[in-house]
């Protein structure tokens, strides 16, 4: 299977949209585990996992949804 031309750029754009939303509305997305929140990436089977800290957001992972969540959980 061949990747579509420009798909990587589209992926980066969609992740950036999620990051922009998270920056403006950090409590918008649900908690996935403990205090880690999960924000889905449109058009792609990925989620952004992040933690809200005073005055900032800490991104833990941009993670494919088919992978074992234990992998991103070990990063937190």
N, C-alpha and C positions, 0 to 999 in steps of 0.2 A: 504494500500500500504506500502510495506517495503522499507526502504532505502537500497541502495547498499552498501556493505562493502567497506570502503575506500573512499566513496564519499565526506565525510567531509574534508579529507586530500586533495582530488582533488580540492575542492572548495577553500581551503586556498592557494593551489599552484597557482590557476588561479588568485585569487585576488592579490597575491604577484607579479605575472607577470605584472599585470596592474600597481601596485604601482611602480615597477621597471621602467616601461616605462614612467610613469608620472614623476618620479624623474629625468630621463634623458632627457625627451622631454615634459616639462610641457604644452607647447602650442599646442601639437599634437591633442588634443581632442576638440570638439566644445563646445561653451558656451551654457549652458542649461537655465540659468536665471541670469541676472545681470552680475556678474563676476565669477559665479560658472560654472565650466566645468564638463562634463559628459563623463566618460570612461566606455564602456561596458566590462563586464567580460565574456570571452569566455566560452562556454558550459553551462552557467548558466544564468537565467533571472535576473541578477543583474547589477547594474552600480555603479561605484565609483564617488562620487561627491566631488569636491575639488576646492580650490581657490589658485591661484598663488600669493604669496607674495614675496617681495624682499628677495632673498636668501633662500626661503623655499616654501614648498607646504603644505597647510593645508587641510587635509581630513575632510569633513563634514559628509559624510555618505557612507556606503556600503548598497545599498538599492534595494529591490526587485522591479522590473519594474511594477508589477501589483498593487502595493500600490499607494495610493494617494500622488502625489508629494508634496502636501502641508505639509506633515509630515517632509520631509527633508528640505524643504524651511524654515520651522519655526526654524530650527537649525542654519541657516545662519544669 
